[in-house]
């Protein structure tokens, strides 16, 4: 099983589609990462389900 998966999502600031590499060995993670397009700080909440599929929720840092 691959422990890293690339996940695409939309920036909550500029709306551009971007991607991150997710470590699927951890069920839940949260961290701040700058958008690769507009450089705004996004809070990424990552959850990995029982089958190993990661889901990313991106919100603005000030929400």
C-alpha positions in Angstrom: 0.0 0.0 0.0 1.3 3.4 -0.9 1.5 5.6 2.2 1.6 8.9 0.1 -1.2 10.1 -2.2 -1.5 13.3 -4.2 -4.8 15.0 -3.5 -6.2 18.0 -5.5 -8.4 20.7 -4.1 -9.3 24.3 -4.6 -7.7 27.2 -2.8 -10.2 29.0 -0.6 -8.7 32.4 -1.6 -8.0 32.4 -5.3 -10.1 29.3 -6.4 -7.2 27.7 -8.3 -6.9 23.9 -8.3 -3.8 22.8 -6.5 -2.5 19.6 -5.0 -0.6 18.3 -2.0 1.1 15.1 -1.2 -0.7 13.5 1.8 0.9 11.0 4.2 -1.8 8.4 4.5 -0.2 6.6 7.5 -1.8 9.2 9.8 -5.6 9.2 10.0 -6.0 12.9 10.8 -3.8 15.9 10.3 -4.1 19.7 10.3 -1.5 22.2 9.3 -1.0 25.6 7.5 0.4 25.7 4.0 0.7 28.6 1.6 -1.2 28.3 -1.7 1.2 27.5 -4.6 -0.6 30.2 -6.8 -1.5 33.2 -4.6 0.7 32.5 -1.6 -2.2 32.9 0.9 -2.0 30.8 4.1 -4.6 27.9 4.0 -5.5 25.6 6.9 -5.5 22.1 5.5 -7.5 19.5 7.4 -6.7 16.0 6.2 -8.6 12.8 7.0 -7.9 9.3 5.8 -10.8 6.9 5.7 -10.7 3.2 6.6 -9.9 2.2 3.0 -6.9 4.6 3.0 -8.4 7.3 0.8 -7.4 10.8 1.9 -9.7 13.8 1.8 -8.5 17.4 2.1 -10.5 20.4 3.4 -8.9 23.8 2.8 -10.1 26.9 4.7 -8.8 30.4 5.0 -6.5 30.9 7.9 -8.6 33.6 9.5 -11.9 31.5 9.5 
